[in-house]
Amino acid sequence: MSSVLEIAKKINRAWKEETLVTGNFVKKVERLSIGDLGFDYPVYGGLPEGCLVTFSGVEHSGKTVAACLAIAQYQKKYPDKVCIYVDAENTLLTQGDFLCRMTGLRMDSETFLRYDCTGKAAEEIFADLIQLEEADNIGMIVIDSAPALISKSDLDNDFEKDNGQRASIAKSLGKFIKQMLMYLPKRNNILLIINQVRVTGTTIVGAKIYSEPCGYALAYYPSVKIRFGTRCYTLGDKVDISSSKGEGTDGFRLKFSITKSRLGPANRGGGFLTFRLDNGLDYMFDMLEVALKFGYIRRPSTQSYELINLDTGEIYSDEEGNPLKFIGKAKLMEYINTHEDFKKEYFEMLTKHVSSADGNANLLDKDSLKEILEQEAAVTHEQLEDEEESENEEI
């Protein structure tokens, strides 16, 4: 009788793939750092490579900005790979300049391709993406957004005809995701799908009920699921300005929570990303907030700051040997932003200490985290009800 290894070798020869059946397969999951501690800390170093990730949230919560920032960081890490942006909402045609300025995204043909979805059915787009995934130099793929895709059944029929469940892309999306999950670990790239959160009604007590379209696959298969909450606006060191248009402000802040992780605990609450309209991502501002959360910046009084060398425990000194002490956060920011060598050194040191710190700090304030988690709970409840109704109809 043949042994298991002999049969495995026979299977490999038949498929012309030496790694099809193998005992040597375990590898460490690499992380794509976003370059901002406000994001990287809650997700344990960044987005997992070789995996499916979903960004969901209400309208104008910053999903697209965050996705473009992820592509920009991927371009820096893998300059020889080509990223694909499935622009189902034509976002890049109207907001391309703004997104590039905010995130550092490069839309050159050597590292970036925009997939135009005009006149294409979701099934056709999925088939093209699977074909592209076979390329050796395929990079990160972003679908923005899944609900904007249209099924072939709906695309081919008249406006007047109600296609019911046939109009949904849920089934084809689920099939596409399952196939992509076979390729992603081998190519070590990321598939990021943006989904929307919609208000579908209210409860008796007036609480909102939310739903996420496109079926259950986007909730079940991702390795990491990130939900974005309502964005707020910034002015200097104020980051909680509420405004529908952000008039009289200098930027905006995105807030999110890790609602699912298959690669480790989702126990760090949530995080944030701060963008300035003139300069884009303000990672130094976010870094200082994280440092304050961890107590890594000494506060002798409510208005004073002392920068500590975390490796030695001593207060940093300036060029003249005077201790680095600042009155007001603006002065602290001004010093760091005008001393590039110190800025790089301090960021690297802080990243190292935050990553290895004991315990888990929640970077989000309680109200923001509560709002996001309530949305998540309401969406889950709604989806379960929908699935139960579907099962009952089949029975």
Helices and strands as residue ranges (DSSP letters): H 4-15, E 31-32, H 37-40, E 47-48, E 52-57, H 63-77, E 82-87, H 91-103, E 112-116, H 122-133, E 138-144, G 146-148, H 152-156, G 164-167, H 170-187, E 191-196, E 198-202, E 208-211, H 217-220, E 224-228, E 232-235, E 238-241, E 251-261, E 270-276, E 280-281, H 283-293, E 297-298, E 304-309, E 314-315, E 325-327, H 329-337, H 340-355, H 366-394
